[in-house]
Amino acid sequence: MPTTNPAPPGAQHAPRGHRPILILLTAAAAALSLAACTIAHGATPAAVPAYSTASAAPVSPSPAATGGDSAATYVSSFREEFPQLAQGKTDAQIISDGEADCSDMAANWTMTTPSMAQRYGLGDSTAGQFTLHNIALLDMFTICPVR
């Protein structure tokens, strides 16, 4: 007598672990955030002039980021998610780094930049890039100004 299989023939089982899903969701959120920035500016990425980070004007933080729930949320989230990177930094330093990340992302129209990696001492390893992308997402959804 054949064994009973509750799954229909040809059905695939969900992968074990959530890392592939998390990476996919992170990439999708990043793409949507950058697309929203492009739409808000009324331009397409191809129509945006290329600026070097040295010549780009710094982006001022949103009013909420300069002193309110947004900054407090950012600092507490950063300390919780990246304790090794937060170690030895004041709240003001963490906010300043996050605001610099926002300026770098806006000036380069990319989610991460070499200057961001340098700021946090992260390299090109997979783990370093994963951490950098997570920092960028935290920046975008908490302290970066709406464009």
MODELLER restraints for C-alpha pairs under 7 A, 6 or more apart:
rsr = mdl.restraints
at = mdl.atoms
rsr.add(forms.Gaussian(group=physical.xy_distance, feature=features.Distance(at['CA:30:A'], at['CA:111:A']), mean=6.91, stdev=0.5))
rsr.add(forms.Gaussian(group=physical.xy_distance, feature=features.Distance(at['CA:30:A'], at['CA:137:A']), mean=6.86, stdev=0.5))
rsr.add(forms.Gaussian(group=physical.xy_distance, feature=features.Distance(at['CA:37:A'], at['CA:147:A']), mean=5.68, stdev=0.5))
rsr.add(forms.Gaussian(group=physical.xy_distance, feature=features.Distance(at['CA:38:A'], at['CA:44:A']), mean=5.86, stdev=0.5))
rsr.add(forms.Gaussian(group=physical.xy_distance, feature=features.Distance(at['CA:38:A'], at['CA:45:A']), mean=6.55, stdev=0.5))
rsr.add(forms.Gaussian(group=physical.xy_distance, feature=features.Distance(at['CA:40:A'], at['CA:147:A']), mean=5.82, stdev=0.5))
rsr.add(forms.Gaussian(group=physical.xy_distance, feature=features.Distance(at['CA:41:A'], at['CA:147:A']), mean=6.73, stdev=0.5))
rsr.add(forms.Gaussian(group=physical.xy_distance, feature=features.Distance(at['CA:51:A'], at['CA:107:A']), mean=6.41, stdev=0.5))
rsr.add(forms.Gaussian(group=physical.xy_distance, feature=features.Distance(at['CA:51:A'], at['CA:108:A']), mean=6.85, stdev=0.5))
rsr.add(forms.Gaussian(group=physical.xy_distance, feature=features.Distance(at['CA:53:A'], at['CA:104:A']), mean=6.65, stdev=0.5))
rsr.add(forms.Gaussian(group=physical.xy_distance, feature=features.Distance(at['CA:53:A'], at['CA:107:A']), mean=6.15, stdev=0.5))
rsr.add(forms.Gaussian(group=physical.xy_distance, feature=features.Distance(at['CA:56:A'], at['CA:107:A']), mean=6.06, stdev=0.5))
rsr.add(forms.Gaussian(group=physical.xy_distance, feature=features.Distance(at['CA:58:A'], at['CA:103:A']), mean=5.58, stdev=0.5))
rsr.add(forms.Gaussian(group=physical.xy_distance, feature=features.Distance(at['CA:59:A'], at['CA:103:A']), mean=5.11, stdev=0.5))
rsr.add(forms.Gaussian(group=physical.xy_distance, feature=features.Distance(at['CA:61:A'], at['CA:99:A']), mean=6.49, stdev=0.5))
rsr.add(forms.Gaussian(group=physical.xy_distance, feature=features.Distance(at['CA:61:A'], at['CA:143:A']), mean=6.93, stdev=0.5))
rsr.add(forms.Gaussian(group=physical.xy_distance, feature=features.Distance(at['CA:61:A'], at['CA:144:A']), mean=6.33, stdev=0.5))
rsr.add(forms.Gaussian(group=physical.xy_distance, feature=features.Distance(at['CA:61:A'], at['CA:145:A']), mean=5.56, stdev=0.5))
rsr.add(forms.Gaussian(group=physical.xy_distance, feature=features.Distance(at['CA:62:A'], at['CA:144:A']), mean=6.78, stdev=0.5))
rsr.add(forms.Gaussian(group=physical.xy_distance, feature=features.Distance(at['CA:62:A'], at['CA:145:A']), mean=4.55, stdev=0.5))
rsr.add(forms.Gaussian(group=physical.xy_distance, feature=features.Distance(at['CA:64:A'], at['CA:70:A']), mean=5.69, stdev=0.5))
rsr.add(forms.Gaussian(group=physical.xy_distance, feature=features.Distance(at['CA:65:A'], at['CA:71:A']), mean=4.94, stdev=0.5))
rsr.add(forms.Gaussian(group=physical.xy_distance, feature=features.Distance(at['CA:65:A'], at['CA:143:A']), mean=5.07, stdev=0.5))
rsr.add(forms.Gaussian(group=physical.xy_distance, feature=features.Distance(at['CA:70:A'], at['CA:142:A']), mean=5.69, stdev=0.5))
rsr.add(forms.Gaussian(group=physical.xy_distance, feature=features.Distance(at['CA:70:A'], at['CA:143:A']), mean=6.13, stdev=0.5))
rsr.add(forms.Gaussian(group=physical.xy_distance, feature=features.Distance(at['CA:71:A'], at['CA:95:A']), mean=6.87, stdev=0.5))
rsr.add(forms.Gaussian(group=physical.xy_distance, feature=features.Distance(at['CA:71:A'], at['CA:143:A']), mean=6.50, stdev=0.5))
rsr.add(forms.Gaussian(group=physical.xy_distance, feature=features.Distance(at['CA:74:A'], at['CA:142:A']), mean=5.93, stdev=0.5))
rsr.add(forms.Gaussian(group=physical.xy_distance, feature=features.Distance(at['CA:74:A'], at['CA:143:A']), mean=6.85, stdev=0.5))
rsr.add(forms.Gaussian(group=physical.xy_distance, feature=features.Distance(at['CA:75:A'], at['CA:91:A']), mean=6.21, stdev=0.5))
rsr.add(forms.Gaussian(group=physical.xy_distance, feature=features.Distance(at['CA:75:A'], at['CA:94:A']), mean=6.49, stdev=0.5))
rsr.add(forms.Gaussian(group=physical.xy_distance, feature=features.Distance(at['CA:75:A'], at['CA:95:A']), mean=6.76, stdev=0.5))
rsr.add(forms.Gaussian(group=physical.xy_distance, feature=features.Distance(at['CA:79:A'], at['CA:86:A']), mean=5.48, stdev=0.5))
rsr.add(forms.Gaussian(group=physical.xy_distance, feature=features.Distance(at['CA:85:A'], at['CA:120:A']), mean=6.70, stdev=0.5))
rsr.add(forms.Gaussian(group=physical.xy_distance, feature=features.Distance(at['CA:98:A'], at['CA:139:A']), mean=5.91, stdev=0.5))
rsr.add(forms.Gaussian(group=physical.xy_distance, feature=features.Distance(at['CA:99:A'], at['CA:144:A']), mean=6.74, stdev=0.5))
rsr.add(forms.Gaussian(group=physical.xy_distance, feature=features.Distance(at['CA:101:A'], at['CA:116:A']), mean=6.11, stdev=0.5))
rsr.add(forms.Gaussian(group=physical.xy_distance, feature=features.Distance(at['CA:102:A'], at['CA:139:A']), mean=6.70, stdev=0.5))
rsr.add(forms.Gaussian(group=physical.xy_distance, feature=features.Distance(at['CA:102:A'], at['CA:144:A']), mean=5.34, stdev=0.5))
rsr.add(forms.Gaussian(group=physical.xy_distance, feature=features.Distance(at['CA:104:A'], at['CA:113:A']), mean=6.80, stdev=0.5))
rsr.add(forms.Gaussian(group=physical.xy_distance, feature=features.Distance(at['CA:105:A'], at['CA:111:A']), mean=5.59, stdev=0.5))
rsr.add(forms.Gaussian(group=physical.xy_distance, feature=features.Distance(at['CA:105:A'], at['CA:112:A']), mean=6.36, stdev=0.5))
rsr.add(forms.Gaussian(group=physical.xy_distance, feature=features.Distance(at['CA:111:A'], at['CA:136:A']), mean=6.37, stdev=0.5))
rsr.add(forms.Gaussian(group=physical.xy_distance, feature=features.Distance(at['CA:112:A'], at['CA:132:A']), mean=6.90, stdev=0.5))
rsr.add(forms.Gaussian(group=physical.xy_distance, feature=features.Distance(at['CA:112:A'], at['CA:133:A']), mean=6.57, stdev=0.5))
rsr.add(forms.Gaussian(group=physical.xy_distance, feature=features.Distance(at['CA:112:A'], at['CA:136:A']), mean=6.64, stdev=0.5))
rsr.add(forms.Gaussian(group=physical.xy_distance, feature=features.Distance(at['CA:117:A'], at['CA:123:A']), mean=6.40, stdev=0.5))
rsr.add(forms.Gaussian(group=physical.xy_distance, feature=features.Distance(at['CA:117:A'], at['CA:132:A']), mean=6.65, stdev=0.5))
rsr.add(forms.Gaussian(group=physical.xy_distance, feature=features.Distance(at['CA:122:A'], at['CA:128:A']), mean=5.10, stdev=0.5))
